[in-house]
Amino acid sequence: MAEPIAAFCSVALADSMVKLTAHIEGMGLLGPGLDGWTNSLAVLEGRSPYRRQPTVVPVPEGLPPAERRRLGLVVKLALSVGLQATSKAGVEPDALPAVFASSGGDGQNCHEICQALANDEKLISPTRFHNSVHNAAAGYWSIATHSKAASNALCAFDWSFAAGLLEAVTQVVVDQTRVLLVAYDVPYPQPLFDKRPISEAFGIALVLAPTGAGVGLTLKLGDAAPADRMSNPELEALRASIPAARALPLLQRLAAGRVGVVNIDYLDGGSLAVDVVPCS
């Protein structure tokens, strides 16, 4: 079966004033029981049962050994799905502007810094410090791909995927260039997990372009429609417990090749309505 990404190749954002369109050229996906976009199609379409297993995140290629030793799970995840998407799109990653969206960044690193600050000496290593910034994944991406293109790192709590999609498509339209979107989240260790319970690691990446053919997605901001849910209870548990997994209803519709509207959580009490429609 051919990948439906060839048929569902674009994303557009629209409200009553403006319409923004971008075309999906490649996708990357890693999550519990979801090992890559191609391998996940049957599960997302409902043709195969979903079996929840821990997310397997490979060590990304392209980094020098010294940099690989510094990587935390969140950077490995972001780079892995980003490289998946650029490979599927058949584009060189070094020329792509990028948008990185995460609800919290590196929770393990945050935990280690908190532990260090709780000690009498309060010593924080330089590696811990530079991995603590929210754009750490963007920095490692530029090292791994030798990219000199611009990158943004966004955080919008549970609505980070929708915020990242809006930012990436806006850049596509304004600059008329391809843009890579990477959305990702990883769990916090205890005791932070009790305050921010993200269940498992999940990442998605899209290569977006200003032109293309196939089927598009039109996004409408501001409606208070409830977010779409997954019919599979286990997949719905992922969607509800991992901010980056708010993308799952959209991924399901793309995998199944179905037109129609998907509502994604966006800001408090709002939503981002994604209408899957044919492109002109």
N, C-alpha and C positions, 0 to 999 in steps of 0.2 A: 504493500500500500504506500503510495506517495505521501510525503509529508504535507499536511494541509496548509502549512505556512505559505506554499506557492499560491494557494487560492486566497488565503486571508493575509494580505501582504501590507495592509496599511492601517494607520491609526490617525484619527482626526479629532480635534477638540473644537467644539462649537458652542456658542451661546447666541442670544438674539442679535449680537452686534458683529460677531466675527466667527469665521470658520477656519480652523487650523487642521491641515491634513499632513500626515506623514506615513510612509510605507514601511512595513516590517520586512527586512531582508534576511534576518537571522535571529534565532532565539537560543538561549541557554537556560537550563533548569537543573537545580539540585535541591532535594529535600528528602524527608523521611519516606522511603519507598519510591522515590521519584529520581531515578538516576539518569538524567539527561532528557532533553525534549523528545527525541525520537523514541527512546526506550519507555517513555511515559505516556505515549499517545493512546495505547490500548486501555490503560487504566483511566485516563481522563475521559475517554469516550464511553467508558462503561463496558467495554468488550472483555476486559480481564479484571479479576478481583483485585482490590487494593490490599496490599500487605505492608503494613507499617514496619519499617526497619530503620535503624539509625542512619542518618545522612552520612554518606561516604564522600569526603572532600579530598581530592588528590592534591599533592604539592604542585603548584603551577610551574610550568616551564618558563625559562627565560631569565630567571633571577640568578645572580651570582650566589655561590655557596654561603657567603657571609650574610647576605640578605635573607636567604631561605631560612637560616637559623633563627632569625628575628621574627619570623612570621607567626602571628596568632591565627586562630581558626577563622576569624572574621575576614582577614585579608585573603587567606587561601580560598575561602568561599567566593568572595567578590571577584577575584582574578579568574577562578575556574569557570564561573558562569559567563564572565565577560569574554574569555577566550573561546568558549563553546559558541557563543553567538557570532563572533567575528569569523570563526571558522565556517559555520553554517552559511553565513552571508558571502563568504569568499572575498572578504576585504581585508586589507592590512590594518591591524589595530593601531599602528603608530601614527596614523593621520587622522584618527577620529577624535573630535571633541567628546567629552564624556560627562555624564551626570551620575553621581553615586548617591543613593538614597538609603538610609538606614535609620531605624527608630532609636538606636542607642549606641551603635558602634561596638567596640571591643569590651564586652562585659567582664571577661576574665582579666584583662589588663586593668580595668577599673578596680576590680576586687583586689588585685595584687598591690596597687597603689594605696588603696585604703588600708590594707594590712600594714604596709610600710609606714604610713603616717600614724598608725596606732601604736607603733613601737617607739621606744625612747629616742632612738637615733634618728628616726624619720628620714632615712636615706632612700632616695628613689634613683634607680639606674637611668642613664641616658636613653637606653632602649625602651624602658617602660614609659618614659616621658614622651618620646617622639611617637610611640605607638598609641598614646592616649588621645591624640587629636582626632577630630571627626573625619578629616580628609586623609587619614593614614592609608586607606585602601587606594585612593586616587594617586597618592605619591608612589606607592609600590607598583601600581599599574604603569605609571610613566617610566619607572626603572625597568620593569619586565618587558615592556613593548618598545622602549626607546622613543616614547611619544613626547612630542613637544606641544601637542595641542592643548587647548584650554580644558579644564575640568572644574566641575562644581560638586560640592558635597552637601547634601541636604538632610535635614532631620525634621520630621513633622509628626512625631510620636506614632500613634497607631495608623496615621494616614500618610505615612512616608511614601508608599508605593504610588498612590495617586498624585502626590505632590511632585514626585520625581518624573512621572509620566507627563504631567503638565509642563514642567520645566523643559524636558527633553524635546517634546514636540514643538514648543514655542521656539526653541533654538533652531530646530529644523526649518521652520517656516521663515523666521526672521533672517537667518544666515544662509538659507538655501544650501545646506550641507548635511551630510550624514552625521548622526549623533548616536553614541552608545549610551543606553540607560542600563544601570546595574542597581537592583534593589536587593537587600540582604539583611538578615538578622540572625543572631546566634544567642544561645541561652546565657543568662547570668548564673554564676555559682551561688551557693548559699553563703551568707544570709540575704544577699541582694535579690536572689530569685523569689523570695517571699514577697518582696515589694514590686518586682517586675518579672512576672512568671511567663517568660517566653519559652515554649516547650522544647523546641529543637532548632537546629540550623536549617535555614531555607534561603535560597537565592534564585533570582530570575534576571535575565539580561535580554535586551532587545536592541538590535541594530536598526535604526530608523533612518529613512531617506526621504527627500522631498518629492521624488517621482517614483513611479512604479505602476503596476497593473494588478488587477485582481479585486479583492474585496476590502473595503475600508471600515474603519471604526470612527464614529463620530461621538465626541464626548461633550456632554452638556453639564455645566457647572451650576451649583446652587440649589438643585432640587432636593427636597427632604425625603425622597423615596427611600425605603429601607434597602439596605445592601442585600444583594443576592446571596443565597446560601448554597452550599453543595448538598446534593441529595444523599450522597454517601455520608453516613455519620462520622466516620473516621477522617475523611477529607474535610468535612465541615469543622471538626475539632482542630485540624491544622489551620484552616482559614481563620478561625476565631482566636487562636492562641499565638499566632505568629504574624506580626504586622506585614511582612513582605508577602505572606501567603494570602493576603487579601486579593491578590491577583488571580487566585485559583478559578473563580467563576468565569473570568475572561479566558483563561487558558483552556478551560473545559469547552467553551463555545468555539474557540479557534480549532481545537483538536477535532471536534465533531463536525466542523464545517457548516455551522448553523448561523443564519443571520438573526438579528434581534438585539434587544437592549440588555446590557449587563450593568447593574448599579454597584459601584465600588465605594466603600467607606471613604469619605473625604471631609475633614474638619468636623468639629463637634456638631452633630445633628444634621450635617449635610451629606451629600453624595456626589459622585462623579458618574454620570450616566454614559455608558459606552454603547453606542448603537453600531452593530456590525452590519454594514451596508455595502453594496457593490460600488466600486470606484468607477469614475468616468474615465 
